């Protein structure tokens, strides 16, 4: 693992993406930053993080998928890697809120953003961005956020956690080729609010009740509606109200 440490940057994903375009990077090149001024979440959402308290990292990987149909496996492998690293630090009540929020009970402690580049030669380069709330304890303006420190009432070594996440990533990304079904089964078992009646809201502010039944191969959320129809929803098409 090659590690590049930055004090401040607009986005570790953007930095690593630009670096990969200008030079040949080894697999699992990692960029971290103590402060990220333009942190990104899914679909352009903003990721806010207190300086020096949290783990902001991006990882360059290649050679694990060959086409867009396999892309969601990268999300699954990453989410499971963060979960496993947290478990090894005694963080409890962990689940994955579709598509890529890591929850402890009802609070978000990590977010994931994955960006793929499909090359003309058939290769796929991926930037895996992870924002993990580690030692931040003030979430005054973020009522649904929490951190490892809050959950476990302890202070953690961010570099140890980084190394653990990368170690888990190496294992889980290899499983894409060896046993993708194992990854899928583990991911499904950890879905936040799986099988429970939950309120949802559409883009046009309409609310409805539904039950999460799983996630499709394309990464869409499968919801059972009150009329017994199964409907698949893409990213940002619906929001879970919890």
SVG drawing of the C-alpha trace seen along z (x, -y; Angstrom):
<svg xmlns="http://www.w3.org/2000/svg" viewBox="-53 -24 57 43">
<polyline fill="none" stroke="black" stroke-width="0.4" points="0.0,0.0 1.3,-3.4 0.0,-6.1 -0.1,-9.8 -1.0,-12.0 -2.4,-15.5 -3.2,-18.2 -6.0,-19.8 -7.5,-19.2 -10.7,-19.9 -11.5,-16.2 -9.4,-13.2 -11.4,-11.4 -10.7,-14.2 -7.0,-14.3 -6.5,-10.6 -8.5,-10.7 -6.2,-13.4 -3.1,-11.5 -4.2,-8.3 -4.6,-10.3 -1.1,-11.6 0.9,-8.6 0.7,-4.8 -0.5,-4.0 0.0,-0.8 -3.1,1.0 -4.3,-0.2 -2.7,-3.6 -4.3,-5.6 -4.8,-9.3 -5.8,-10.7 -6.6,-14.3 -7.0,-15.9 -9.4,-18.4 -11.5,-18.2 -13.0,-21.4 -15.3,-20.0 -16.0,-16.5 -18.5,-14.6 -21.2,-12.1 -23.5,-10.2 -25.1,-12.2 -23.3,-15.5 -24.2,-15.5 -21.7,-17.2 -19.7,-15.3 -18.8,-17.4 -16.1,-16.4 -14.4,-18.1 -10.7,-18.8 -8.2,-16.2 -10.9,-14.1 -12.0,-11.8 -10.7,-9.4 -11.0,-10.8 -9.5,-8.5 -9.6,-7.5 -8.2,-4.2 -7.2,-3.5 -8.0,0.1 -8.0,1.8 -8.4,5.3 -11.3,6.5 -14.2,6.0 -14.4,6.1 -17.7,4.4 -20.4,2.0 -22.7,5.0 -20.3,5.9 -19.8,2.4 -22.1,2.7 -19.9,5.5 -17.3,2.8 -19.9,1.0 -20.7,4.2 -17.1,5.2 -16.3,1.7 -19.2,1.5 -18.5,4.9 -14.8,3.9 -15.7,0.9 -18.2,3.0 -15.5,5.6 -13.0,3.0 -15.6,1.4 -16.5,4.8 -12.8,5.3 -12.9,2.1 -16.0,3.2 -18.5,0.9 -21.9,2.4 -25.3,2.5 -23.8,2.1 -25.8,2.1 -25.7,0.8 -28.3,-1.8 -28.7,-1.5 -26.7,-2.2 -23.5,-3.0 -24.1,-4.6 -22.7,-2.7 -24.9,-2.9 -24.5,-2.1 -28.1,-1.7 -30.0,-4.6 -27.0,-6.9 -24.7,-7.3 -21.0,-6.9 -19.5,-6.5 -20.3,-7.2 -18.8,-5.7 -18.5,-7.2 -17.2,-5.0 -16.3,-6.4 -15.4,-4.1 -13.5,-4.8 -14.1,-2.3 -11.2,-2.4 -11.2,-1.6 -8.9,1.4 -11.5,3.0 -9.8,2.1 -11.6,0.5 -10.0,-1.9 -11.9,-2.7 -11.6,-5.4 -13.1,-4.3 -13.9,-7.2 -14.6,-6.6 -15.5,-9.2 -15.5,-7.7 -16.4,-9.6 -13.8,-8.5 -13.1,-10.9 -15.6,-13.7 -18.1,-14.1 -20.0,-17.3 -22.8,-16.7 -25.0,-19.7 -26.2,-20.3 -26.2,-16.6 -28.8,-14.9 -28.5,-11.6 -24.7,-11.4 -22.5,-9.7 -18.9,-8.5 -16.8,-5.6 -15.9,-7.7 -19.5,-8.4 -20.6,-4.8 -17.7,-3.2 -16.9,-6.1 -13.2,-5.8 -10.6,-7.5 -9.2,-5.6 -6.0,-5.6 -7.1,-6.7 -4.1,-5.1 -4.7,-1.8 -8.3,-1.9 -7.1,-2.9 -4.7,0.0 -7.5,2.4 -10.0,1.1 -7.4,1.5 -6.6,5.0 -10.3,5.9 -10.7,4.3 -8.0,6.6 -9.7,9.6 -13.2,8.7 -12.3,7.4 -10.6,10.8 -14.0,12.4 -15.6,10.6 -13.8,13.2 -13.8,16.1 -17.2,16.0 -19.4,13.0 -22.4,14.8 -20.8,14.8 -20.4,11.0 -24.0,10.5 -25.4,12.7 -23.4,10.9 -24.4,7.5 -28.1,8.4 -28.0,9.7 -26.7,6.3 -29.2,4.1 -30.6,1.4 -34.3,1.9 -34.5,5.0 -38.0,6.6 -39.5,3.8 -42.4,1.5 -40.9,-1.9 -42.0,-5.3 -40.4,-6.6 -40.5,-9.9 -40.2,-10.3 -38.4,-13.1 -41.7,-15.0 -42.3,-14.8 -44.9,-12.0 -44.7,-9.6 -45.6,-5.9 -45.1,-2.8 -42.9,0.0 -40.8,3.0 -37.2,3.3 -36.7,6.8 -33.2,6.5 -31.0,4.9 -30.9,5.8 -27.7,6.7 -27.7,3.2 -27.7,1.7 -31.4,0.7 -33.4,0.9 -36.2,3.5 -39.3,2.4 -42.5,4.2 -45.4,1.8 -48.7,1.9 -50.4,3.3 -48.0,6.2 -46.0,5.0 -42.2,5.2 -40.6,2.0 -36.9,1.2 -35.7,-2.3 -32.5,-3.9 -30.2,-6.2 -32.0,-9.4 -35.3,-8.3 -36.6,-7.7 -35.5,-8.6 -36.1,-6.5 -37.7,-8.4 -36.4,-7.0"/>
</svg>
